[in-house]
C-alpha cells in the first residue's frame, strides 16, 4: 500500500497531479481543497495517499492532511459512495463543514455538492453520524448539541433559510432548552 508520496510536482490538471518520486511519475487524484494549497510546478510536494485497486485500474488519491484522508476513507465505506463521489464531496465542502452538516443532520448542505442527491445525502448523514460529526471539536468547528440541532430544524421547518437560522442560533445560549431556544431565535430573527 502506498501511504505517502514526496517528490517534485510536474503537472497540475484538476483533479489530477503528476508527481516525480525518484524518477517514477505517479498520477494522483486530489480534492480541490488539497489542489488549491499545492506549491508551484517544479517545487517539492508531500501528500498522504490512499490506493484503490479495482479490476480495471489502480488509482492513487492524495490529501494534504491526515484528517482529510480519514474523511475520504469514511466516505468510501458507505454503500453507493465511490471514490469519485467522495472526492467531489471533499472538493465541494471543507471537512469541518461536512462534520457540521453531519452533526446537525443537514441534508441540504450535502445536496449542494454536484452529484449528491437527496437520498445519497440522507444515507451519508445516517452512516457518518457518530463517526465524522464526533470529530467536529477536533477539526476546529463549533460543537453542537442535539438541542441546537432541534432548534435549527424547527427554524428550517418554519421556512427560514440555512443562513438565517444559523445566524439566529448564534444568539441562543448553549444551555437553553429547545422551546426557550426557539423563542430566543425567533426573537432574534424578528429584529433582523
N, C-alpha and C positions, 0 to 999 in steps of 0.2 A: 504494500500500500504506500502511495506517495502522500506524505503528510505535510510537506513544506517544500517550497521552491525558492531558491535565491539565485539571482543571476542578472543579466542585462536585459532591459526592456527593449525589444527590437521593433515590435509593431503594436498599434492600438487600433482595432476595428471593433467598436462596441457590438456585442459584449465580449468579443474575443481579444486575447492578447497573445503575443509570441514572446517567450522568454528564453534567452540563451543561457543554459546552465552548463558550463564547461564544454561548449561545442555542440551540445544537443539542444535543439529548439523544441520547447514544449508549448503546445497550444492550450490556453487556459480560458475558460468562460468565467466571467466575474459579474456580480451585480453592479448596477450603476453607482451605488454608494461607495464601492471599492474603486471603481473606474475613475470617478471624479477626484480621488485622492492619490492617483498614481503620479510618480515622478515623470520627467520628460523622457522622450526616446533617447536611448543610449546610456541612461542612468541605471544604477543598481536598484533592484526591487526584490522584496521578500514577501511571499504570500503563504498563508496556511492553505492547504488544499484538501479536497475530497475527491477521490477517484470513484467513478461509477462504471462498472463493467457490464455492458449489455451484450446481447447476442451479436449485434452488428457493429459495435463500437466500444472504445474505451474513452470516456470523457472526463476531463480533469476540470474541476471547479475551484476557483481561488477566492480567498477572502482576506481582508486586511486585519481582522480581529478574530480571536477565538470565539467571542460571543456570536458574531455573525455566522461563523461556520457551524456552531452548535444550533443556532436558529434554523439554518438550512437543513441540518440533519433531522431536526424535529419535524420540519415541514414535509420532507420526503418520506417520512414514516407513515404519513396519513394516506389512506386509500384514495386513489384518484388524483393525488397531487404528485406530479413527477418533478424531476429536477428543473425542467424548463419553467414550470409554473412557480416553483419555489424561488427561482432566480427572478422571475417577474415580480413576485411579492416583495422580495428584498430590494428590488430596484425601485418599486413604487412607493415604499414607505420605509422609514428607519426601523430598526429593531425595537427601539423604545416605543415608537408609535404602534407597532404590531403588538407588543406586550400590553400596552394600554388598551388597545382595541379588544384584546382577549380578556383582560381583567374586567372591562366594562361591558363585555359581550356586545360590541358594536359592529354588527354585520355590514352596516352602511359604509363604514370606512374601508372595509376589505373589497366591497364591490366596486370601488373607485379604481382598483387596480385592473388594468386590461386583462381579460381572460378569466376573471373571477366573477362567477355568477352568484346569485343569492344562495342556492343550495350548497355550493362549494364553500362560500363564506361561512355559512352556518355550521358545516362539518368542521371547518378549520377551528372555529371558536369552541366547539364542543370538545374536539380532540386535543387542542392546545391548552385548555383550561387546566390550571394547576401545574402545567409544565413550563409554559413560556410566561404567562401572566405572573407567576410566583417570582420570577426573576426581575420583575419590574423595578423593585427597590435597588437592586444591584446595577441596573443599567442607567440609573440617574433620573428615572421618571418619578412621577408622583404616585405614592401608594394610595390606592383607592380601596375602600371597604365596600361590602355588599350594600350598606346604607346609601353610599354615594351612587352606586350603580342603580339602585331602585329609584332614587331621586331623579337621576338623569333619564332613565326610561320613562318616568312619569312626565317629565317635561317634553320629551320627544313625542309621547303619545298625545300631548296637548297641542302639538303642532309647531313647537319651537324647533329651530334648526340646531344642528350639532354645535355650531359656533355659539349661538345664543345660550343654549343650555350649558355648555362648558363654562362660559363667562359667568353665568348666574351661579354655578356650583362653587366658583371661587369665593363668593360672598357668604357661603354657608360654612359655619364652624364644623370641624371634624367630628365632634362628639354629639352631633344633633341627631334626633330621631328622624325617621323617614317623613312623617306627617309634618313635623316642625320644619324640616329641611325644605320640603316642597313649598310651604308657606313663605319661608325666607327667600327662596329662589324666585318665586312669583313676584314677591315684593320688589326684589332687585330688578327683575325684568320690566316691571311696570314703571320704574324710574328711568329706564334706558330710553 
